Amino acid sequence: MSDIVIVFHSGYGHTRKIAEAIAATSGAQLLPIDADGDLPAGGWEALAAAKAIVFGTPTYMGGPSWQFKKFADASSKPWYTQAWRNKLAAGFTNSASMNGDKLSTLHYLFTLSQQHSMLWAGTGLMPSNAKSSTRDDINYVASSSGLMTTTPSDASPDEMVAGDLATAARFGERVREALALLKG
Ligand SMILES: Cc1cc2nc3c(=O)[nH]c(=O)nc-3n(C[C@H](O)[C@H](O)[C@H](O)COP(=O)(O)O)c2cc1C
């Protein structure tokens, strides 16, 4: 049982790989939202006990998947009592296009966290945007508000971009660092 929980949906396994890379460095518990938009048994209890919740979803049609949105709507129950108030929050999204409207998805995750009165942490990562930068550099997709990764549309989950997985690992370290600061 970890005090960091990654609650995420992944339709085809790509976003799951990112979630696993974040978990590897943050020590987070993975909480996958299933194809029907439901959590596994004990999922809501794990979220209630967590000190940090990391939200993850692929970007579908410029926003979160409907399964993630079903989870978000169901979180109106803890919202009523502000049960997640002052927990750390962070978010990530994976999509096929370099831009792909991923920022809309991250904005949605941020708004969800603020409805719950959570404390949002970004990536804390500088962009890799020099002439010499490559896809395998840290934060080549260059997102500060949350983790963005870009999986080519014809790539399998086993062909994730190495730089994205490395960036996800750094994001996991950032979440762990932010939680340590919050705990004081
Ligand atoms: C219904 C649907 C809508 C999509 N919309 C977008 C989009 O708006 N932008 C984008 O860059 N990729 C889009 N994609 C591509 C996915 O984001 C991409 O394949 C991602 O890796 C899927 O992650 P998953 O395997 O975790 O479901 C879409 C894919 C699907 C199936």
The ligand as an ORCA input file, in Angstrom:
! r2SCAN-3c Opt
* xyz 0 1
  C     -11.112      7.468    -30.044
  C      -9.701      7.976    -30.162
  C      -9.480      9.335    -30.217
  C      -8.164      9.831    -30.308
  N      -7.971     11.178    -30.302
  C      -6.702     11.667    -30.307
  C      -6.464     13.066    -30.222
  O      -7.370     13.892    -30.053
  N      -5.164     13.485    -30.291
  C      -4.111     12.630    -30.463
  O      -2.970     13.072    -30.559
  N      -4.316     11.273    -30.499
  C      -5.578     10.786    -30.426
  N      -5.792      9.431    -30.420
  C      -4.628      8.521    -30.359
  C      -4.387      8.021    -28.932
  O      -4.264      9.094    -28.026
  C      -3.111      7.176    -28.878
  O      -3.253      6.075    -29.746
  C      -2.760      6.721    -27.480
  O      -1.450      6.163    -27.495
  C      -3.755      5.682    -26.973
  O      -3.416      5.364    -25.641
  P      -3.979      4.037    -24.945
  O      -3.320      2.861    -25.637
  O      -3.538      4.138    -23.530
  O      -5.465      4.037    -25.111
  C      -7.079      8.928    -30.359
  C      -7.323      7.547    -30.310
  C      -8.610      7.073    -30.209
  C      -8.844      5.580    -30.129
*
